[in-house]
Every structure is written in C-alpha cells, then in structure tokens.
Amino acid sequence: MNRNGKKSRSSLLMIGILILAVVAGGCRDGADSGDSRDSGHRPAGGMMDEVTAGQLPKDGKYDPVITLTYLRPWGPDVKFQEGEDQDNNGHTRWAKDKLGIQLKNLWVSPSTNNAFETKLRLSLASDAEMPDIISYRGDFNLVRELIESGKFLDAGELFDKYASDTWKDAVEEDPTVWYPYMQDGKRIGIPILDYAYNSDPVMWIREDWMMKFGFQAPKTLSDLEIIMEAFTNQDPDGNGEKDTYGLTFGFKNWVNTWMSDAGWVFGAYGTLPNQWNLTEEGKLEYGSISPGAKQALEKLQSWMGKGYLAEMAGWYDEAKAVEEFTAGRAGIVVGPHWMPAWPLADVKQKVKGARIRAYPIPSGEDGRAGRHGTSIANGVILINKDMEHPEAFFTYQNYLFDHFANPEVGSEFENGLAGENEEAIAGEGDQLTNNAVHTEGYDSEKYTVTFDGARIPSLNMATLLKLAYGGKAVTPFEKKVKSGASREMLEAAEIVMVQRNIAMNQMFTGPPTETMNMNNDILSRMEKDTFSQIIYGKISIDYFDTFVEKWKAAGGDQITREVNEWYRTVNEGQ
C-alpha cells in the first residue's frame, strides 16, 4: 500500500492527467475507428480466477448458496416496484442466480432523521449481532466507533488477497483513501469509491441576466462585484421590483461545502476553511485560522452589507440556498458540474426565459484562485471478523467492478444491472445518470450493497470531457452518461478540468486525533459563531485575531501538532 501523504493533492492531479489521456485516446478511437473498447476498461480476471480455484466451483457460483448479511441506510430516493423490497428485487435475484450469494439485510432502517445511526449505535452498545458487512455513508464518528469496537477485521489484508485488478487499480488512483479507516496501521475499512472531481465547484450564473447587461466572464473578485451590483440593484428580472441579489450561498453547516459553496472566496486569498491545507513550509495548517481567512471574511462582510447576499444565508443549508437561485431571486450559485441535472433544472421550469451557464472560479487581485477538491471515497465497507466466508463479498464486488463499472457492448450490463425486471426498472420515471443525485423512478444500482454498484473514479470525468470535445459515445457507459449530460454540464466539466490545478484538497485524511475527539465540538461551535457574526457585521473583522488565539488555546495548537505528526508518519521513508 502506498502511504505517501503528499499524494492527497497530487493524486487527483494525476487523475486529471489520466482523464485527459483517456479523453485524447477515446476521442481518437471513437471518431476514427469506431472501436467499442474504452482504454479505461479491464476485462474480468484476477480475484475471480483465484477464488474459483480455492473457494468456488469452476462456474464461479457458490453451491450451496451462501447468505451474505449486511446493513446500509436506505434513503427515500430508493424505490421498489410492487411486491419487491430490500431483500427481494431484481438485483438480489441476480446475485443469487449468478453468484450463488443470497443478499439479506440484517434489519432495515431508513436514512432519515438519524434512524439508521440510532439503531446501529444501540446494537453496538448492547453487543447485539452484527452483520457480515456494514456499508455506510454518513456520520464519521459512528464509523470510528465501529472501527474501534474491535468487531471488524483487517479488510486491507483481504483486499490485497482477493480484490480484482480492476478494483485495485481504481483504489490506486488515490491510495490515501484508506487513511480515515485505519487503526493501528491496519486498514479496517475499505473505502467506497466515487467519481473523481464529483464535487469540485464551478460558478453557475444566470446567463440571460449576463446578456442583459453585456457582461463578460468575471476573472477576478472585482469583476464579480460589478456583476453582483447589477444583479442586486439594476432589476435584472425586469419586474420593476428590488427583489433580486447577486450570490446565494448557505453557511448553516460550513462556508466550504459541497453545494452553495463560498470556500472559493477564501481560495482567492490562499486558504480554504474547515480543512487542513499544506503550507509552503511543508506543514499542515487549519485553513480557518489562516490570515487569508480574515481577508475572505472581510470580503463576505462587505458583500452582506451591500445586499449582494441573502439575509438568511446563515440559516440556509446547501439545498435551501440553491432554492434562491432556482426561484429566480439570485443570479449566482457555486457548486458541482452536475447541477443542471439537479437542482438547477428547476429554474428553467419556474422562471420563463431563464438560462444558466458555468463560469470558472474567479481569482483574487493577485491572481490566486482556489477551490476545494473532492475525495474519490464516499463511504466505507466494514467486514465482520466472524464472517464465515469473507471472500464472498469480494466475489460479489469484483464482479461489479469487472463487468458493471464500465461494461462492454453486448455484455449483460450493457443496459444496467441485470435482473428479472431490469427492463421495467430502466424504463420507469426519470433516467438516473452518473452525474445526477436524484431520480423519480426505479434504479437497480441503488439496490446494491455499496449504494452505486461500483465506480471507477476517473472514468466519469474522462467520459464527460470526451463528449465535451466532440467525441462519439461508443461504450455503454459513455452512452449512459451522454443520455443525461446537457451541454451546460459538459461545459462545466471542461471548466473543472481546465482549473484542476487550483483545487486545494483536504490534506488531513486520517482518523480524528486524540484532542480532536475531546475538543472538536467546542472548536467547531466557536468557529461557526465567529464566522457568522463577522459576516453579518455584528462584530469587527479584527475580532478574528482574538478567535485565532482562543482556538489555539482551546486545543487547536495541540491538534495542529497531532495532525502534523500524523502527516510526518504517513510520509516517513518517502
């Protein structure tokens, strides 16, 4: 395993290079030869052959059938056809028929209102039976509680032994994804992979308003202020009322967040808040206490005072802030490339003549620009130390990586996950693409143990860029992405990659340190309260210096030492 902590940022840059290389080859192959193969696809092999020899009959199917029990939260977006449920659907039937694995939830609990977390914590506290597999996205404190319970084995050893080449290559795109799930040097949890750059933001602007005033793309924050002034005070919607404003963002949770983001304002001053950044001296620094954070807060305070921001921004979470944009009240929102699929599609339905367009993140006056990056991990898999056949999970997940993550033309997954009712599922409701996070129909990918089947991080952005550059959709994956990728989305993906060098990734990706566990709650409350009061102008920007002193004295200095010791440890010998 590569434990070079410096790769936390450079790995995604390498993914960017990989993506561009795939695009260059993919466009050429697709346009010139019509070749149905994609350079990012691997044939099946590796683990399946090994386990078949030692654990399975030659047809690759357990006989008799093995039951694999698991737990995962079930969100309201997961819908089943009449007569089906979490344990009986097209995907569970496929797993049993194809692999001889019966998938069974130990119990079922919804993801809403922390119901799943509450029940799992009670099970852990009462030493109740644990399933073979826990697949989870959510409260990281719960993840650490599970890891520290001692009930789960060293999944890294099993991964090295049983994972297929396709799956291993996908994880190797950024090996630091293991760090959060380690304990005493062991890789207890296997990271659930997501698509690279999936949450890296671009600036979404009402293009019809831009055209009304004849504005060009804002290159600096000063350019942006001219646009926000017009959007706030010059009646961009033409209704004769002063009911619009420039930028919508919500900082109920954080200012540096996955959607309705304001972290890029801090990036213009060389830092990102709510995360650990690498300094020029090679040390990790908490971005919220950097001098650049003070400059960014002063800028946000100015914008709030001028009416460029919503007065309720401090009470808005990410989704609520976007509603200001989709309702036609705000002209700018910052978020991922996939937002035209959801939720920005609503603005065209609600506001006659509304048009949107993606723009690059603007820089500060000295030319610096910064945005947050995106981890290629989105969740964790834990394997019960008492599981009788742990290799069975790898049989299941390898098959999805080798055959579903990037299926071949004519393969069983060409039109989606297999199942008796796959045709009906694929034809119902809205089509869920790899870029969307919302669907009104049925989607068998969501029935899988790991939420999305299997994802090769670099593949999605490579496909979007290939399409953006005029390449032909040839493979099933490319055709699927194309079916849900609007022109606005393709342009946004191109901007993400053009600006990939401004991404500032979270550099501390290990488990919480000892002092974090004790002091993080009070430090977080202190930070949120201070930032909110400064933005709203309730306290002077100069109070920021007092905040930094208090943060350091309340455990921040000790956390900084612990974080840098972790960083030194993971870089030892490199």
Secondary structure, DSSP 8 states (H G I E B T S, - for coil): ----TTHHHHHHHHHHHHHHHHHHHHHHHHHHT-----TT---S-THHHHHHHHTS-TTS--SS-EEEEEE--B-TT----TT-BTTBSHHHHHHHHHHSEEEEESS--BSGGGHHHHHHHHHHHTT----SEEEE-S-HHHHHHHHHTT-B--HHHHHHHH--HHHHHHHHT-GGGGGGGEETTEE-EEEEE--TTSS--EEEEEHHHHHHHT-----BHHHHHHHHHHHHHS-TT-SSS---EEE----SS-SS-SSS--HHHHHTTT--TTSEEE-TTS-EEEGGGSHHHHHHHHHHHHHHHTT-B-TTGGG--HHHHHHHHHTTSEEEEEE-TTTTTTTTHHHHHHSTT--EEEE---B-TTS---EE---SEEEEEEEBTT-S-THHHHHHHHHIIIIISS--TTSTTTTSS--TTHHHHHHSSS---TT-S--SS--GGGGSTTSSS---HHHHHHHHHHHHTT----SHHHHHHHHH--HHHHHHHHHHHHTGGGEE-----S---HHHHHHHHHHHHHHHHHHHHHHTTSS-TTHHHHHHHHHIIIIIHHHHHHHHHHHHHHTTT-
